Amino acid sequence: MSEEREVPPAARQEAVTAVMRALARHGYAGLTTKKVAAESEKSEAFFFYHYDTKEDLVLAFLDFATGRIADRLAELADADPVTRLYAACDCLLGDPDDEVDTGIAVAMMELLSHAPHNERFHDRLSTYERAVLADLAGVLREGVETGVFREVDPDATAAFLLTTTDGTAGAEKALGMHDVGAGVRERLFDYLDRVVLAEGVDPPAGYGARSS
């Protein structure tokens, strides 16, 4: 299968960028390799050379998109729990001014709607979501154990944070509801300040001081 091929990094990057733009423009149902090629300087034959089907192209995009976020979270591994939790939520919300963050959010929302009917999409996306949940819960558990977080339930709190960031990214980027995104961002960090941080522990620099 083409997903098992060793695709050169430059060709893979060309493919995932074109797929991301084509998904945002046409949706999965309207996606064709011709439309993917139209978002690139490469020919349709170029994409067929590296990938057998439209689905294989989309899977390559999913691997890129989920890997990009996973890599960002991994970069926080050596930070203290407070910094790591705030930075992880910031990462999951994404940057509304970043073209790639926006493209990924729009494409991911489109593919989530197809995941119940496509086992390969479902497996990729559920594996990613479970990994993020585990990462957030691990940070929360460490913070509770070291006394910088209150006695919150790590798993339930992680689930709340993930579903909030997922939904916000979709509304803000897929629908252009930037006022909603800004409001949720503010309230989410306020929630961390007031509900998660232990008494006397301040949020990291750059995320605003907790109200008295």
PyRosetta script that sets phi, psi and omega in degrees:
from pyrosetta import init, pose_from_sequence

init()
pose = pose_from_sequence("MSEEREVPPAARQEAVTAVMRALARHGYAGLTTKKVAAESEKSEAFFFYHYDTKEDLVLAFLDFATGRIADRLAELADADPVTRLYAACDCLLGDPDDEVDTGIAVAMMELLSHAPHNERFHDRLSTYERAVLADLAGVLREGVETGVFREVDPDATAAFLLTTTDGTAGAEKALGMHDVGAGVRERLFDYLDRVVLAEGVDPPAGYGARSS")
pose.set_psi(1, 151.6)
pose.set_omega(1, -175.4)
pose.set_phi(2, -66.1)
pose.set_psi(2, -26.9)
pose.set_omega(2, -180.0)
pose.set_phi(3, -65.8)
pose.set_psi(3, -16.4)
pose.set_omega(3, 179.9)
pose.set_phi(4, -96.1)
pose.set_psi(4, -4.3)
pose.set_omega(4, 178.4)
pose.set_phi(5, -69.4)
pose.set_psi(5, 156.2)
pose.set_omega(5, 173.2)
pose.set_phi(6, -90.3)
pose.set_psi(6, 93.4)
pose.set_omega(6, -179.0)
pose.set_phi(7, -87.1)
pose.set_psi(7, 127.7)
pose.set_omega(7, 179.0)
pose.set_phi(8, -55.0)
pose.set_psi(8, 142.8)
pose.set_omega(8, -177.3)
pose.set_phi(9, -54.0)
pose.set_psi(9, -41.6)
pose.set_omega(9, -178.9)
pose.set_phi(10, -64.6)
pose.set_psi(10, -40.2)
pose.set_omega(10, 178.9)
pose.set_phi(11, -68.4)
pose.set_psi(11, -39.1)
pose.set_omega(11, 178.3)
pose.set_phi(12, -64.3)
pose.set_psi(12, -42.9)
pose.set_omega(12, 179.7)
pose.set_phi(13, -63.7)
pose.set_psi(13, -41.1)
pose.set_omega(13, 177.5)
pose.set_phi(14, -60.1)
pose.set_psi(14, -42.8)
pose.set_omega(14, -178.1)
pose.set_phi(15, -66.6)
pose.set_psi(15, -49.0)
pose.set_omega(15, -174.7)
pose.set_phi(16, -67.8)
pose.set_psi(16, -34.5)
pose.set_omega(16, 177.8)
pose.set_phi(17, -66.6)
pose.set_psi(17, -43.5)
pose.set_omega(17, 179.4)
pose.set_phi(18, -66.4)
pose.set_psi(18, -40.9)
pose.set_omega(18, 178.1)
pose.set_phi(19, -63.3)
pose.set_psi(19, -44.5)
pose.set_omega(19, 179.6)
pose.set_phi(20, -56.5)
pose.set_psi(20, -46.7)
pose.set_omega(20, -179.0)
pose.set_phi(21, -68.5)
pose.set_psi(21, -39.5)
pose.set_omega(21, -178.7)
pose.set_phi(22, -68.9)
pose.set_psi(22, -38.5)
pose.set_omega(22, 177.6)
pose.set_phi(23, -63.5)
pose.set_psi(23, -42.7)
pose.set_omega(23, -179.9)
pose.set_phi(24, -64.9)
pose.set_psi(24, -32.4)
pose.set_omega(24, -177.1)
pose.set_phi(25, -83.9)
pose.set_psi(25, -39.9)
pose.set_omega(25, -169.6)
pose.set_phi(26, -117.3)
pose.set_psi(26, -16.8)
pose.set_omega(26, -173.3)
pose.set_phi(27, 77.9)
pose.set_psi(27, 166.4)
pose.set_omega(27, -176.5)
pose.set_phi(28, -69.1)
pose.set_psi(28, -40.7)
pose.set_omega(28, -177.5)
pose.set_phi(29, -61.8)
pose.set_psi(29, -34.2)
pose.set_omega(29, -179.0)
pose.set_phi(30, -93.9)
pose.set_psi(30, 6.1)
pose.set_omega(30, -176.2)
pose.set_phi(31, -79.4)
pose.set_psi(31, 134.9)
pose.set_omega(31, 172.5)
pose.set_phi(32, -136.1)
pose.set_psi(32, 162.0)
pose.set_omega(32, 177.1)
pose.set_phi(33, -63.8)
pose.set_psi(33, -29.8)
pose.set_omega(33, 177.0)
pose.set_phi(34, -64.6)
pose.set_psi(34, -40.5)
pose.set_omega(34, 179.2)
pose.set_phi(35, -71.4)
pose.set_psi(35, -34.6)
pose.set_omega(35, 174.4)
pose.set_phi(36, -62.2)
pose.set_psi(36, -46.7)
pose.set_omega(36, -179.7)
pose.set_phi(37, -62.1)
pose.set_psi(37, -31.2)
pose.set_omega(37, -180.0)
pose.set_phi(38, -66.5)
pose.set_psi(38, -19.8)
pose.set_omega(38, 178.1)
pose.set_phi(39, -92.8)
pose.set_psi(39, 11.0)
pose.set_omega(39, -175.5)
pose.set_phi(40, -138.9)
pose.set_psi(40, 164.2)
pose.set_omega(40, 173.5)
pose.set_phi(41, -86.2)
pose.set_psi(41, -3.7)
pose.set_omega(41, 179.6)
pose.set_phi(42, -88.6)
pose.set_psi(42, 159.7)
pose.set_omega(42, 179.7)
pose.set_phi(43, -83.5)
pose.set_psi(43, 165.9)
pose.set_omega(43, 175.5)
pose.set_phi(44, -61.1)
pose.set_psi(44, -35.6)
pose.set_omega(44, 178.9)
pose.set_phi(45, -61.1)
pose.set_psi(45, -34.1)
pose.set_omega(45, 177.7)
pose.set_phi(46, -58.9)
pose.set_psi(46, -44.6)
pose.set_omega(46, -178.1)
pose.set_phi(47, -70.9)
pose.set_psi(47, -38.9)
pose.set_omega(47, 177.4)
pose.set_phi(48, -66.1)
pose.set_psi(48, -28.2)
pose.set_omega(48, 179.0)
pose.set_phi(49, -64.7)
pose.set_psi(49, -36.8)
pose.set_omega(49, -175.6)
pose.set_phi(50, -97.4)
pose.set_psi(50, -25.5)
pose.set_omega(50, -175.5)
pose.set_phi(51, -135.0)
pose.set_psi(51, 135.8)
pose.set_omega(51, -176.2)
pose.set_phi(52, -72.5)
pose.set_psi(52, -39.5)
pose.set_omega(52, -170.8)
pose.set_phi(53, -137.2)
pose.set_psi(53, 168.2)
pose.set_omega(53, 173.7)
pose.set_phi(54, -58.9)
pose.set_psi(54, -41.6)
pose.set_omega(54, -179.1)
pose.set_phi(55, -62.0)
pose.set_psi(55, -39.1)
pose.set_omega(55, 178.3)
pose.set_phi(56, -64.2)
pose.set_psi(56, -37.8)
pose.set_omega(56, 175.5)
pose.set_phi(57, -62.5)
pose.set_psi(57, -42.5)
pose.set_omega(57, -179.2)
pose.set_phi(58, -67.3)
pose.set_psi(58, -38.3)
pose.set_omega(58, 177.3)
pose.set_phi(59, -62.9)
pose.set_psi(59, -37.4)
pose.set_omega(59, 175.9)
pose.set_phi(60, -62.5)
pose.set_psi(60, -40.2)
pose.set_omega(60, 176.6)
pose.set_phi(61, -63.5)
pose.set_psi(61, -44.4)
pose.set_omega(61, 179.8)
pose.set_phi(62, -60.0)
pose.set_psi(62, -42.3)
pose.set_omega(62, 177.7)
pose.set_phi(63, -61.7)
pose.set_psi(63, -40.7)
pose.set_omega(63, 177.9)
pose.set_phi(64, -64.5)
pose.set_psi(64, -49.1)
pose.set_omega(64, -174.4)
pose.set_phi(65, -64.2)
pose.set_psi(65, -48.7)
pose.set_omega(65, -179.3)
pose.set_phi(66, -69.6)
pose.set_psi(66, -34.8)
pose.set_omega(66, 178.5)
pose.set_phi(67, -67.0)
pose.set_psi(67, -36.0)
pose.set_omega(67, 179.3)
pose.set_phi(68, -61.7)
pose.set_psi(68, -45.0)
pose.set_omega(68, -180.0)
pose.set_phi(69, -70.2)
pose.set_psi(69, -42.0)
pose.set_omega(69, 179.2)
pose.set_phi(70, -60.6)
pose.set_psi(70, -39.3)
pose.set_omega(70, 178.9)
pose.set_phi(71, -64.8)
pose.set_psi(71, -39.7)
pose.set_omega(71, 178.9)
pose.set_phi(72, -64.5)
pose.set_psi(72, -41.3)
pose.set_omega(72, 178.5)
pose.set_phi(73, -66.8)
pose.set_psi(73, -38.3)
pose.set_omega(73, 179.9)
pose.set_phi(74, -63.7)
pose.set_psi(74, -32.1)
pose.set_omega(74, 179.1)
pose.set_phi(75, -64.6)
pose.set_psi(75, -16.9)
pose.set_omega(75, -179.2)
pose.set_phi(76, -92.1)
pose.set_psi(76, -0.1)
pose.set_omega(76, -170.2)
pose.set_phi(77, -57.2)
pose.set_psi(77, -32.0)
pose.set_omega(77, -176.2)
pose.set_phi(78, -91.8)
pose.set_psi(78, -1.7)
pose.set_omega(78, -180.0)
pose.set_phi(79, -78.0)
pose.set_psi(79, 161.8)
pose.set_omega(79, 176.0)
pose.set_phi(80, -69.1)
pose.set_psi(80, 159.6)
pose.set_omega(80, -174.7)
pose.set_phi(81, -57.5)
pose.set_psi(81, -36.8)
pose.set_omega(81, -178.4)
pose.set_phi(82, -66.2)
pose.set_psi(82, -51.6)
pose.set_omega(82, 178.5)
pose.set_phi(83, -60.1)
pose.set_psi(83, -42.5)
pose.set_omega(83, -176.7)
pose.set_phi(84, -64.1)
pose.set_psi(84, -41.4)
pose.set_omega(84, -177.7)
pose.set_phi(85, -66.9)
pose.set_psi(85, -47.0)
pose.set_omega(85, -179.7)
pose.set_phi(86, -64.2)
pose.set_psi(86, -43.8)
pose.set_omega(86, -178.9)
pose.set_phi(87, -66.9)
pose.set_psi(87, -35.5)
pose.set_omega(87, 178.1)
pose.set_phi(88, -64.6)
pose.set_psi(88, -44.1)
pose.set_omega(88, 178.3)
pose.set_phi(89, -63.9)
pose.set_psi(89, -40.1)
pose.set_omega(89, 177.5)
pose.set_phi(90, -61.4)
pose.set_psi(90, -42.7)
pose.set_omega(90, 178.6)
pose.set_phi(91, -62.9)
pose.set_psi(91, -44.1)
pose.set_omega(91, -177.3)
pose.set_phi(92, -69.3)
pose.set_psi(92, -31.4)
pose.set_omega(92, 175.6)
pose.set_phi(93, -69.6)
pose.set_psi(93, -31.8)
pose.set_omega(93, 179.4)
pose.set_phi(94, 79.1)
pose.set_psi(94, 167.6)
pose.set_omega(94, -179.4)
pose.set_phi(95, -100.3)
pose.set_psi(95, 114.6)
pose.set_omega(95, -178.1)
pose.set_phi(96, -63.3)
pose.set_psi(96, -17.0)
pose.set_omega(96, 179.4)
pose.set_phi(97, -96.2)
pose.set_psi(97, -0.3)
pose.set_omega(97, -179.1)
pose.set_phi(98, -94.8)
pose.set_psi(98, 120.2)
pose.set_omega(98, -176.2)
pose.set_phi(99, -61.5)
pose.set_psi(99, -39.4)
pose.set_omega(99, -178.6)
pose.set_phi(100, -70.6)
pose.set_psi(100, -44.2)
pose.set_omega(100, 176.6)
pose.set_phi(101, -56.3)
pose.set_psi(101, -44.2)
pose.set_omega(101, -179.5)
pose.set_phi(102, -66.3)
pose.set_psi(102, -45.1)
pose.set_omega(102, 179.1)
pose.set_phi(103, -61.0)
pose.set_psi(103, -41.6)
pose.set_omega(103, 178.8)
pose.set_phi(104, -64.3)
pose.set_psi(104, -45.3)
pose.set_omega(104, -178.8)
pose.set_phi(105, -60.7)
pose.set_psi(105, -44.5)
pose.set_omega(105, -179.7)
pose.set_phi(106, -63.8)
pose.set_psi(106, -46.2)
pose.set_omega(106, -178.9)
pose.set_phi(107, -66.4)
pose.set_psi(107, -40.1)
pose.set_omega(107, -179.4)
pose.set_phi(108, -65.3)
pose.set_psi(108, -39.9)
pose.set_omega(108, 177.7)
pose.set_phi(109, -62.3)
pose.set_psi(109, -39.3)
pose.set_omega(109, 177.4)
pose.set_phi(110, -62.7)
pose.set_psi(110, -44.7)
pose.set_omega(110, -176.1)
pose.set_phi(111, -73.7)
pose.set_psi(111, -29.5)
pose.set_omega(111, 177.1)
pose.set_phi(112, -59.8)
pose.set_psi(112, -35.0)
pose.set_omega(112, -179.5)
pose.set_phi(113, -69.8)
pose.set_psi(113, -19.8)
pose.set_omega(113, 178.9)
pose.set_phi(114, -97.3)
pose.set_psi(114, -11.8)
pose.set_omega(114, -175.4)
pose.set_phi(115, -59.6)
pose.set_psi(115, -37.0)
pose.set_omega(115, 179.3)
pose.set_phi(116, -62.6)
pose.set_psi(116, -20.4)
pose.set_omega(116, -176.0)
pose.set_phi(117, -112.4)
pose.set_psi(117, 3.9)
pose.set_omega(117, -179.3)
pose.set_phi(118, -134.6)
pose.set_psi(118, 108.9)
pose.set_omega(118, -173.1)
pose.set_phi(119, -62.4)
pose.set_psi(119, -37.3)
pose.set_omega(119, -177.9)
pose.set_phi(120, -69.2)
pose.set_psi(120, -41.1)
pose.set_omega(120, 175.7)
pose.set_phi(121, -64.9)
pose.set_psi(121, -44.4)
pose.set_omega(121, -178.6)
pose.set_phi(122, -58.3)
pose.set_psi(122, -45.9)
pose.set_omega(122, -177.8)
pose.set_phi(123, -63.8)
pose.set_psi(123, -43.9)
pose.set_omega(123, 179.8)
pose.set_phi(124, -62.6)
pose.set_psi(124, -48.3)
pose.set_omega(124, -174.4)
pose.set_phi(125, -71.5)
pose.set_psi(125, -40.2)
pose.set_omega(125, 179.6)
pose.set_phi(126, -68.6)
pose.set_psi(126, -36.3)
pose.set_omega(126, 176.6)
pose.set_phi(127, -62.2)
pose.set_psi(127, -43.3)
pose.set_omega(127, 178.0)
pose.set_phi(128, -62.6)
pose.set_psi(128, -49.9)
pose.set_omega(128, -177.7)
pose.set_phi(129, -61.6)
pose.set_psi(129, -40.6)
pose.set_omega(129, 178.4)
pose.set_phi(130, -64.6)
pose.set_psi(130, -37.7)
pose.set_omega(130, 179.7)
pose.set_phi(131, -66.2)
pose.set_psi(131, -41.6)
pose.set_omega(131, 178.5)
pose.set_phi(132, -66.3)
pose.set_psi(132, -42.4)
pose.set_omega(132, 176.2)
pose.set_phi(133, -56.3)
pose.set_psi(133, -46.1)
pose.set_omega(133, -179.1)
pose.set_phi(134, -63.6)
pose.set_psi(134, -38.8)
pose.set_omega(134, 179.9)
pose.set_phi(135, -65.1)
pose.set_psi(135, -47.6)
pose.set_omega(135, 179.5)
pose.set_phi(136, -63.8)
pose.set_psi(136, -44.1)
pose.set_omega(136, 179.9)
pose.set_phi(137, -62.8)
pose.set_psi(137, -37.4)
pose.set_omega(137, 178.8)
pose.set_phi(138, -64.4)
pose.set_psi(138, -41.6)
pose.set_omega(138, 177.5)
pose.set_phi(139, -63.3)
pose.set_psi(139, -46.1)
pose.set_omega(139, -179.6)
pose.set_phi(140, -62.3)
pose.set_psi(140, -42.8)
pose.set_omega(140, 179.6)
pose.set_phi(141, -62.0)
pose.set_psi(141, -42.8)
pose.set_omega(141, 178.9)
pose.set_phi(142, -63.4)
pose.set_psi(142, -41.4)
pose.set_omega(142, 179.9)
pose.set_phi(143, -65.9)
pose.set_psi(143, -38.1)
pose.set_omega(143, 176.8)
pose.set_phi(144, -64.7)
pose.set_psi(144, -45.5)
pose.set_omega(144, -177.8)
pose.set_phi(145, -64.3)
pose.set_psi(145, -33.5)
pose.set_omega(145, -178.6)
pose.set_phi(146, -91.9)
pose.set_psi(146, -1.6)
pose.set_omega(146, 173.9)
pose.set_phi(147, 86.1)
pose.set_psi(147, 5.5)
pose.set_omega(147, 179.1)
pose.set_phi(148, -88.6)
pose.set_psi(148, -14.7)
pose.set_omega(148, 174.1)
pose.set_phi(149, -115.2)
pose.set_psi(149, 155.1)
pose.set_omega(149, 173.6)
pose.set_phi(150, -69.2)
pose.set_psi(150, 176.3)
pose.set_omega(150, -178.4)
pose.set_phi(151, -80.2)
pose.set_psi(151, 60.0)
pose.set_omega(151, 177.8)
pose.set_phi(152, -82.1)
pose.set_psi(152, 158.9)
pose.set_omega(152, 174.6)
pose.set_phi(153, -78.7)
pose.set_psi(153, 113.5)
pose.set_omega(153, -175.5)
pose.set_phi(154, -59.5)
pose.set_psi(154, -42.2)
pose.set_omega(154, -176.4)
pose.set_phi(155, -70.6)
pose.set_psi(155, -44.7)
pose.set_omega(155, -180.0)
pose.set_phi(156, -67.0)
pose.set_psi(156, -39.9)
pose.set_omega(156, 179.7)
pose.set_phi(157, -67.4)
pose.set_psi(157, -40.7)
pose.set_omega(157, 177.0)
pose.set_phi(158, -60.8)
pose.set_psi(158, -41.6)
pose.set_omega(158, 179.1)
pose.set_phi(159, -62.9)
pose.set_psi(159, -41.3)
pose.set_omega(159, 178.0)
pose.set_phi(160, -62.8)
pose.set_psi(160, -45.3)
pose.set_omega(160, -178.5)
pose.set_phi(161, -64.6)
pose.set_psi(161, -41.7)
pose.set_omega(161, -178.7)
pose.set_phi(162, -66.4)
pose.set_psi(162, -47.0)
pose.set_omega(162, -178.3)
pose.set_phi(163, -67.3)
pose.set_psi(163, -33.6)
pose.set_omega(163, 177.5)
pose.set_phi(164, -66.4)
pose.set_psi(164, -46.8)
pose.set_omega(164, -179.0)
pose.set_phi(165, -69.0)
pose.set_psi(165, -38.6)
pose.set_omega(165, 177.2)
pose.set_phi(166, -59.2)
pose.set_psi(166, -50.6)
pose.set_omega(166, -177.2)
pose.set_phi(167, -66.4)
pose.set_psi(167, -36.7)
pose.set_omega(167, 179.9)
pose.set_phi(168, -67.4)
pose.set_psi(168, -42.9)
pose.set_omega(168, 178.6)
pose.set_phi(169, -59.7)
pose.set_psi(169, -39.4)
pose.set_omega(169, 179.5)
pose.set_phi(170, -66.7)
pose.set_psi(170, -47.8)
pose.set_omega(170, -178.3)
pose.set_phi(171, -65.5)
pose.set_psi(171, -44.0)
pose.set_omega(171, -175.1)
pose.set_phi(172, -70.6)
pose.set_psi(172, -44.0)
pose.set_omega(172, -172.0)
pose.set_phi(173, -95.5)
pose.set_psi(173, -42.3)
pose.set_omega(173, -179.4)
pose.set_phi(174, -73.1)
pose.set_psi(174, -35.7)
pose.set_omega(174, -176.4)
pose.set_phi(175, -105.8)
pose.set_psi(175, -6.5)
pose.set_omega(175, 179.2)
pose.set_phi(176, 72.6)
pose.set_psi(176, 21.8)
pose.set_omega(176, -178.5)
pose.set_phi(177, -86.8)
pose.set_psi(177, 70.9)
pose.set_omega(177, -173.5)
pose.set_phi(178, -67.9)
pose.set_psi(178, -29.7)
pose.set_omega(178, 177.3)
pose.set_phi(179, -66.0)
pose.set_psi(179, -37.6)
pose.set_omega(179, 177.3)
pose.set_phi(180, -66.3)
pose.set_psi(180, -44.1)
pose.set_omega(180, -179.8)
pose.set_phi(181, -60.5)
pose.set_psi(181, -43.9)
pose.set_omega(181, -179.8)
pose.set_phi(182, -64.4)
pose.set_psi(182, -40.1)
pose.set_omega(182, 179.9)
pose.set_phi(183, -66.4)
pose.set_psi(183, -43.6)
pose.set_omega(183, 179.7)
pose.set_phi(184, -66.7)
pose.set_psi(184, -40.4)
pose.set_omega(184, 177.7)
pose.set_phi(185, -56.3)
pose.set_psi(185, -47.1)
pose.set_omega(185, -179.5)
pose.set_phi(186, -62.4)
pose.set_psi(186, -45.1)
pose.set_omega(186, -177.8)
pose.set_phi(187, -69.9)
pose.set_psi(187, -34.0)
pose.set_omega(187, -179.6)
pose.set_phi(188, -65.2)
pose.set_psi(188, -45.1)
pose.set_omega(188, 179.4)
pose.set_phi(189, -70.0)
pose.set_psi(189, -31.2)
pose.set_omega(189, 174.2)
pose.set_phi(190, -64.4)
pose.set_psi(190, -38.6)
pose.set_omega(190, 176.5)
pose.set_phi(191, -60.9)
pose.set_psi(191, -45.1)
pose.set_omega(191, 178.7)
pose.set_phi(192, -61.9)
pose.set_psi(192, -42.5)
pose.set_omega(192, 180.0)
pose.set_phi(193, -58.9)
pose.set_psi(193, -49.1)
pose.set_omega(193, -169.2)
pose.set_phi(194, -89.4)
pose.set_psi(194, -31.0)
pose.set_omega(194, -172.9)
pose.set_phi(195, -105.4)
pose.set_psi(195, -35.2)
pose.set_omega(195, -173.7)
pose.set_phi(196, -96.0)
pose.set_psi(196, -47.8)
pose.set_omega(196, -177.7)
pose.set_phi(197, -64.7)
pose.set_psi(197, 138.1)
pose.set_omega(197, 176.1)
pose.set_phi(198, -69.9)
pose.set_psi(198, 157.3)
pose.set_omega(198, 178.4)
pose.set_phi(199, -56.7)
pose.set_psi(199, 131.4)
pose.set_omega(199, 178.1)
pose.set_phi(200, 88.1)
pose.set_psi(200, -4.3)
pose.set_omega(200, 178.3)
pose.set_phi(201, -98.9)
pose.set_psi(201, 128.0)
pose.set_omega(201, -177.9)
pose.set_phi(202, -93.3)
pose.set_psi(202, 151.1)
pose.set_omega(202, 173.4)
pose.set_phi(203, -67.2)
pose.set_psi(203, 161.9)
pose.set_omega(203, -179.8)
pose.set_phi(204, -65.1)
pose.set_psi(204, 155.4)
pose.set_omega(204, 175.7)
pose.set_phi(205, -58.5)
pose.set_psi(205, 138.8)
pose.set_omega(205, 179.1)
pose.set_phi(206, 99.0)
pose.set_psi(206, -11.6)
pose.set_omega(206, 179.1)
pose.set_phi(207, -110.6)
pose.set_psi(207, 6.9)
pose.set_omega(207, 176.9)
pose.set_phi(208, 88.1)
pose.set_psi(208, 147.4)
pose.set_omega(208, 179.6)
pose.set_phi(209, -80.1)
pose.set_psi(209, 148.3)
pose.set_omega(209, 177.3)
pose.set_phi(210, -69.2)
pose.set_psi(210, 138.2)
pose.set_omega(210, 179.4)
pose.set_phi(211, -66.4)
pose.set_psi(211, 148.1)
pose.set_omega(211, 179.6)
pose.set_phi(212, -82.8)
pose.dump_pdb("model.pdb")
